[in-house]
Amino acid sequence: MSYISIKNVSKRFIRRGQWTEALRNVHLEIDEGSFVSFIGPSGCGKSTLLRIIGGLMEIDDGEISIGGRSPLEMQSAKQFGFVPQAPALFPWRTVLQNMKIPFEVNRKYNARNEKEQTDPIELLQSVGLGDFLHAYPKELSGGMKQRVGIARAFATGAPILLMDEPFSALDEITREVLMLQLMRIWEHHKKTVVFVTHSLQEAVYLSDKVVVMSSRPGRISNIIDINLPRVRDESIIGTEDFRQYVSKVRDSLRERWE
């Protein structure tokens, strides 16, 4: 059985007195511990589907279960870690103090952290921030701030990470560095990750499956299994197999735009 089961999910919004169909009959199965990316044109409902999985938005039709529980039940049990486009860091707190916020405000994170012995300092070191534990957000670059957000999500011990275009505001070089670091930390912790992106390379490099979505109303037009070896490092990016997967995702997107 799949871990996240999405069956015939539809979502509509009312805007300016008119109904807009954001998602239509979305069906998807996600295995536990896998890395799945959503890719598609702007406005196709990728982020909407991510929020639905995370219990932040209700559906109009269909059903969704995660480990046999509803998204709201999973959210109440603090089973999600969120990484948004912009890192939510308090400017008056140091990097290490920002890392500790979930544990200060929620006992469930504390109990899980003690059980799994997740070390925030070790996670910060794994993303190259070992020398910046006591720095403030104003002293960090955009990429460094986002590393704090990623490390904090892993530190909570939540089994599911929902990542909504976390690298979209960064330059190409920084994006690639963070992509490689995210891969290393995920290989170690093996969380279930649902990742929204517009980058073909990100989707192929990180994922076990790439879910291609059509323009509004958002539907799943293709699911591409990425059968590249694990563990992955930057050397795989230059291989012919990698380029072929990128081309396959690009061709699938083009078919839905034309």
C-alpha positions as a Markdown table, in Angstrom:
| # | Residue | x | y | z |
|---|---|---|---|---|
| 1 | Met | 0.0 | 0.0 | 0.0 |
| 2 | Ser | 1.2 | 3.5 | -0.8 |
| 3 | Tyr | 1.9 | 6.0 | 2.1 |
| 4 | Ile | 0.1 | 9.0 | 0.6 |
| 5 | Ser | -3.0 | 8.1 | -1.4 |
| 6 | Ile | -4.8 | 10.8 | -3.5 |
| 7 | Lys | -7.9 | 9.6 | -5.3 |
| 8 | Asn | -10.0 | 11.8 | -7.7 |
| 9 | Val | -9.2 | 15.0 | -5.8 |
| 10 | Ser | -10.7 | 18.2 | -7.2 |
| 11 | Lys | -10.5 | 21.7 | -5.8 |
| 12 | Arg | -12.4 | 24.9 | -6.8 |
| 13 | Phe | -12.0 | 28.5 | -5.7 |
| 14 | Ile | -14.4 | 31.4 | -6.1 |
| 15 | Arg | -12.8 | 34.6 | -7.4 |
| 16 | Arg | -14.6 | 37.8 | -8.2 |
| 17 | Gly | -17.9 | 36.0 | -8.0 |
| 18 | Gln | -16.8 | 33.2 | -10.5 |
| 19 | Trp | -15.7 | 29.7 | -9.8 |
| 20 | Thr | -12.2 | 28.7 | -10.9 |
| 21 | Glu | -11.3 | 25.0 | -11.1 |
| 22 | Ala | -7.8 | 24.6 | -9.7 |
| 23 | Leu | -7.5 | 20.8 | -9.7 |
| 24 | Arg | -9.6 | 18.1 | -11.4 |
| 25 | Asn | -9.7 | 14.4 | -10.7 |
| 26 | Val | -6.1 | 14.1 | -9.4 |
| 27 | His | -5.0 | 10.6 | -8.6 |
| 28 | Leu | -1.6 | 9.8 | -7.2 |
| 29 | Glu | 0.1 | 7.3 | -5.0 |
| 30 | Ile | 3.3 | 8.2 | -3.1 |
| 31 | Asp | 5.5 | 5.6 | -1.4 |
| 32 | Glu | 6.9 | 6.1 | 2.1 |
| 33 | Gly | 10.5 | 7.4 | 2.1 |
| 34 | Ser | 10.3 | 8.5 | -1.5 |
| 35 | Phe | 11.2 | 11.8 | -3.1 |
| 36 | Val | 8.4 | 13.1 | -5.5 |
| 37 | Ser | 8.5 | 16.3 | -7.5 |
| 38 | Phe | 5.6 | 18.2 | -9.0 |
| 39 | Ile | 6.4 | 20.2 | -12.1 |
| 40 | Gly | 4.1 | 22.1 | -14.5 |
| 41 | Pro | 3.2 | 25.5 | -15.9 |
| 42 | Ser | 2.5 | 28.4 | -13.5 |
| 43 | Gly | -1.0 | 28.2 | -12.1 |
| 44 | Cys | -1.5 | 24.5 | -12.7 |
| 45 | Gly | -2.2 | 23.8 | -9.0 |
| 46 | Lys | 1.1 | 22.3 | -7.8 |
| 47 | Ser | 1.2 | 24.4 | -4.7 |
| 48 | Thr | -2.5 | 23.9 | -4.1 |
| 49 | Leu | -2.0 | 20.1 | -4.2 |
| 50 | Leu | 0.9 | 20.5 | -1.8 |
| 51 | Arg | -1.2 | 22.5 | 0.7 |
| 52 | Ile | -4.0 | 19.9 | 0.4 |
| 53 | Ile | -1.6 | 17.1 | 1.3 |
| 54 | Gly | -0.4 | 19.2 | 4.3 |
| 55 | Gly | -3.9 | 19.7 | 5.6 |
| 56 | Leu | -3.8 | 23.4 | 4.9 |
| 57 | Met | -6.6 | 23.4 | 2.4 |
| 58 | Glu | -9.8 | 21.3 | 2.1 |
| 59 | Ile | -10.8 | 19.4 | -1.0 |
| 60 | Asp | -14.2 | 19.6 | -2.8 |
| 61 | Asp | -14.3 | 16.1 | -4.2 |
| 62 | Gly | -12.3 | 12.9 | -3.8 |
| 63 | Glu | -10.3 | 11.6 | -0.9 |
| 64 | Ile | -6.8 | 11.6 | 0.5 |
| 65 | Ser | -5.2 | 9.5 | 3.2 |
| 66 | Ile | -1.7 | 9.5 | 4.6 |
| 67 | Gly | -0.7 | 6.3 | 6.4 |
| 68 | Gly | -4.4 | 5.6 | 6.9 |
| 69 | Arg | -5.1 | 9.1 | 8.4 |
| 70 | Ser | -6.5 | 12.3 | 7.1 |
| 71 | Pro | -4.2 | 15.3 | 6.3 |
| 72 | Leu | -5.8 | 17.2 | 9.3 |
| 73 | Glu | -5.0 | 14.3 | 11.6 |
| 74 | Met | -1.4 | 14.2 | 10.4 |
| 75 | Gln | -1.1 | 17.9 | 10.7 |
| 76 | Ser | -2.4 | 17.8 | 14.3 |
| 77 | Ala | 0.2 | 15.1 | 15.1 |
| 78 | Lys | 2.9 | 17.3 | 13.7 |
| 79 | Gln | 3.8 | 14.9 | 11.0 |
| 80 | Phe | 4.7 | 17.5 | 8.4 |
| 81 | Gly | 7.7 | 19.7 | 8.0 |
| 82 | Phe | 7.2 | 22.7 | 5.7 |
| 83 | Val | 9.9 | 24.5 | 3.6 |
| 84 | Pro | 8.3 | 27.5 | 1.8 |
| 85 | Gln | 9.8 | 29.7 | -0.9 |
| 86 | Ala | 11.0 | 32.3 | 1.6 |
| 87 | Pro | 12.6 | 31.1 | 4.8 |
| 88 | Ala | 10.7 | 32.2 | 7.9 |
| 89 | Leu | 13.5 | 33.3 | 10.2 |
| 90 | Phe | 13.1 | 35.7 | 13.2 |
| 91 | Pro | 15.7 | 38.5 | 12.6 |
| 92 | Trp | 16.3 | 38.9 | 16.4 |
| 93 | Arg | 17.3 | 35.2 | 16.8 |
| 94 | Thr | 20.6 | 33.6 | 15.8 |
| 95 | Val | 20.7 | 30.6 | 13.4 |
| 96 | Leu | 20.8 | 28.1 | 16.2 |
| 97 | Gln | 18.0 | 29.9 | 18.0 |
| 98 | Asn | 15.9 | 29.9 | 14.9 |
| 99 | Met | 16.5 | 26.1 | 14.6 |
| 100 | Lys | 15.1 | 25.6 | 18.0 |
| 101 | Ile | 11.8 | 27.4 | 17.5 |
| 102 | Pro | 9.7 | 24.2 | 16.7 |
| 103 | Phe | 10.9 | 22.5 | 19.9 |
| 104 | Glu | 10.2 | 25.6 | 22.0 |
| 105 | Val | 6.6 | 26.0 | 20.9 |
| 106 | Asn | 5.5 | 22.3 | 20.5 |
| 107 | Arg | 6.1 | 19.4 | 22.9 |
| 108 | Lys | 5.4 | 16.9 | 20.2 |
| 109 | Tyr | 8.4 | 18.0 | 18.2 |
| 110 | Asn | 10.5 | 17.8 | 21.5 |
| 111 | Ala | 9.4 | 14.3 | 22.2 |
| 112 | Arg | 10.1 | 13.1 | 18.7 |
| 113 | Asn | 13.4 | 14.9 | 18.7 |
| 114 | Glu | 14.5 | 13.2 | 21.9 |
| 115 | Lys | 13.4 | 9.8 | 20.6 |
| 116 | Glu | 15.2 | 10.1 | 17.3 |
| 117 | Gln | 18.2 | 12.1 | 18.7 |
| 118 | Thr | 18.1 | 14.6 | 15.9 |
| 119 | Asp | 20.9 | 17.1 | 16.5 |
| 120 | Pro | 20.2 | 20.6 | 15.2 |
| 121 | Ile | 23.9 | 21.5 | 15.2 |
| 122 | Glu | 24.8 | 18.4 | 13.3 |
| 123 | Leu | 22.1 | 19.3 | 10.7 |
| 124 | Leu | 23.4 | 22.8 | 10.4 |
| 125 | Gln | 26.9 | 21.5 | 9.9 |
| 126 | Ser | 25.7 | 19.1 | 7.2 |
| 127 | Val | 24.4 | 22.1 | 5.1 |
| 128 | Gly | 27.6 | 24.1 | 5.6 |
| 129 | Leu | 26.5 | 26.4 | 8.4 |
| 130 | Gly | 28.7 | 25.1 | 11.2 |
| 131 | Asp | 30.5 | 28.4 | 11.4 |
| 132 | Phe | 27.3 | 30.4 | 11.5 |
| 133 | Leu | 25.5 | 29.0 | 14.5 |
| 134 | His | 25.5 | 32.4 | 16.3 |
| 135 | Ala | 25.0 | 34.6 | 13.2 |
| 136 | Tyr | 21.8 | 36.6 | 12.7 |
| 137 | Pro | 19.7 | 36.4 | 9.5 |
| 138 | Lys | 20.9 | 39.8 | 8.4 |
| 139 | Glu | 24.4 | 38.4 | 8.2 |
| 140 | Leu | 23.4 | 35.5 | 5.9 |
| 141 | Ser | 22.9 | 35.3 | 2.2 |
| 142 | Gly | 19.6 | 34.2 | 0.7 |
| 143 | Gly | 21.0 | 30.7 | 0.1 |
| 144 | Met | 22.2 | 30.4 | 3.7 |
| 145 | Lys | 18.8 | 31.4 | 5.1 |
| 146 | Gln | 17.2 | 28.8 | 3.0 |
| 147 | Arg | 19.6 | 26.2 | 4.3 |
| 148 | Val | 18.5 | 27.1 | 7.8 |
| 149 | Gly | 14.9 | 26.5 | 6.8 |
| 150 | Ile | 15.7 | 23.1 | 5.3 |
| 151 | Ala | 17.8 | 22.0 | 8.2 |
| 152 | Arg | 15.0 | 23.0 | 10.6 |
| 153 | Ala | 12.4 | 21.0 | 8.7 |
| 154 | Phe | 14.6 | 17.9 | 9.0 |
| 155 | Ala | 15.4 | 18.6 | 12.6 |
| 156 | Thr | 11.8 | 18.3 | 13.7 |
| 157 | Gly | 11.9 | 14.6 | 12.8 |
| 158 | Ala | 8.6 | 14.9 | 10.9 |
| 159 | Pro | 8.3 | 12.0 | 8.5 |
| 160 | Ile | 6.9 | 14.1 | 5.6 |
| 161 | Leu | 8.5 | 17.2 | 4.2 |
| 162 | Leu | 6.5 | 19.5 | 1.9 |
| 163 | Met | 8.8 | 21.9 | 0.0 |
| 164 | Asp | 7.2 | 24.6 | -2.2 |
| 165 | Glu | 9.8 | 25.9 | -4.7 |
| 166 | Pro | 12.4 | 26.4 | -1.9 |
| 167 | Phe | 15.2 | 27.4 | -4.4 |
| 168 | Ser | 13.1 | 29.6 | -6.7 |
| 169 | Ala | 14.5 | 33.0 | -5.5 |
| 170 | Leu | 18.1 | 31.9 | -5.7 |
| 171 | Asp | 20.7 | 32.3 | -8.4 |
| 172 | Glu | 21.6 | 29.3 | -10.5 |
| 173 | Ile | 24.9 | 28.5 | -8.8 |
| 174 | Thr | 23.4 | 28.7 | -5.3 |
| 175 | Arg | 20.4 | 26.6 | -6.4 |
| 176 | Glu | 22.7 | 23.8 | -7.6 |
| 177 | Val | 24.7 | 23.9 | -4.3 |
| 178 | Leu | 21.5 | 23.6 | -2.2 |
| 179 | Met | 20.2 | 20.9 | -4.5 |
| 180 | Leu | 23.3 | 18.8 | -3.8 |
| 181 | Gln | 23.1 | 19.5 | -0.1 |
| 182 | Leu | 19.4 | 18.6 | 0.1 |
| 183 | Met | 20.2 | 15.3 | -1.7 |
| 184 | Arg | 22.9 | 14.4 | 0.8 |
| 185 | Ile | 20.7 | 15.2 | 3.9 |
| 186 | Trp | 17.7 | 13.4 | 2.4 |
| 187 | Glu | 19.8 | 10.3 | 1.6 |
| 188 | His | 20.8 | 10.2 | 5.3 |
| 189 | His | 17.3 | 10.8 | 6.8 |
| 190 | Lys | 15.0 | 9.2 | 4.2 |
| 191 | Lys | 11.9 | 11.3 | 4.8 |
| 192 | Thr | 9.0 | 11.3 | 2.4 |
| 193 | Val | 9.4 | 14.5 | 0.4 |
| 194 | Val | 6.9 | 16.2 | -1.8 |
| 195 | Phe | 8.7 | 18.9 | -3.8 |
| 196 | Val | 7.3 | 21.7 | -6.0 |
| 197 | Thr | 9.7 | 23.0 | -8.7 |
| 198 | His | 9.9 | 24.7 | -12.1 |
| 199 | Ser | 13.4 | 23.3 | -12.7 |
| 200 | Leu | 13.8 | 20.2 | -14.9 |
| 201 | Gln | 17.2 | 19.5 | -13.5 |
| 202 | Glu | 16.1 | 19.8 | -9.9 |
| 203 | Ala | 13.2 | 17.5 | -10.5 |
| 204 | Val | 15.3 | 14.8 | -12.2 |
| 205 | Tyr | 18.3 | 15.0 | -9.9 |
| 206 | Leu | 16.3 | 14.8 | -6.6 |
| 207 | Ser | 13.4 | 12.6 | -7.4 |
| 208 | Asp | 12.2 | 9.0 | -7.5 |
| 209 | Lys | 9.2 | 10.2 | -9.5 |
| 210 | Val | 8.4 | 13.4 | -11.4 |
| 211 | Val | 4.7 | 14.2 | -11.6 |
| 212 | Val | 4.0 | 16.3 | -14.6 |
| 213 | Met | 0.9 | 18.5 | -14.3 |
| 214 | Ser | -1.2 | 20.1 | -17.0 |
| 215 | Ser | -2.4 | 23.7 | -17.1 |
| 216 | Arg | -5.5 | 24.7 | -15.2 |
| 217 | Pro | -7.5 | 22.8 | -14.2 |
| 218 | Gly | -4.5 | 21.0 | -12.9 |
| 219 | Arg | -4.4 | 17.3 | -13.7 |
| 220 | Ile | -1.6 | 14.7 | -13.7 |
| 221 | Ser | -0.7 | 14.3 | -17.3 |
| 222 | Asn | 2.4 | 12.0 | -16.8 |
| 223 | Ile | 4.4 | 10.3 | -14.0 |
| 224 | Ile | 8.0 | 9.6 | -14.9 |
| 225 | Asp | 10.0 | 7.2 | -12.8 |
| 226 | Ile | 13.6 | 8.3 | -12.4 |
| 227 | Asn | 15.7 | 5.1 | -12.3 |
| 228 | Leu | 19.0 | 6.7 | -11.6 |
| 229 | Pro | 21.2 | 5.1 | -9.0 |
| 230 | Arg | 21.1 | 6.1 | -5.4 |
| 231 | Val | 23.3 | 7.6 | -3.8 |
| 232 | Arg | 23.5 | 10.5 | -6.3 |
| 233 | Asp | 26.2 | 13.1 | -6.5 |
| 234 | Glu | 27.0 | 15.9 | -8.9 |
| 235 | Ser | 28.8 | 13.6 | -11.4 |
| 236 | Ile | 25.4 | 12.1 | -12.4 |
| 237 | Ile | 24.3 | 15.5 | -13.9 |
| 238 | Gly | 26.7 | 15.1 | -16.8 |
| 239 | Thr | 25.6 | 11.6 | -17.8 |
| 240 | Glu | 23.6 | 10.7 | -20.8 |
| 241 | Asp | 21.0 | 8.9 | -18.7 |
| 242 | Phe | 20.4 | 12.2 | -16.8 |
| 243 | Arg | 20.1 | 14.2 | -20.0 |
| 244 | Gln | 17.6 | 11.8 | -21.4 |
| 245 | Tyr | 15.4 | 12.0 | -18.3 |
| 246 | Val | 15.5 | 15.8 | -18.5 |
| 247 | Ser | 14.5 | 15.6 | -22.1 |
| 248 | Lys | 11.7 | 13.2 | -21.3 |
| 249 | Val | 10.3 | 15.6 | -18.7 |
| 250 | Arg | 10.7 | 18.6 | -21.0 |
| 251 | Asp | 8.9 | 16.7 | -23.9 |
| 252 | Ser | 6.1 | 15.8 | -21.5 |
| 253 | Leu | 5.6 | 19.4 | -20.5 |
| 254 | Arg | 5.7 | 20.6 | -24.1 |
| 255 | Glu | 2.9 | 18.1 | -25.0 |
| 256 | Arg | 0.7 | 19.7 | -22.4 |
| 257 | Trp | 1.4 | 23.3 | -23.5 |
| 258 | Glu | 1.0 | 22.8 | -27.2 |
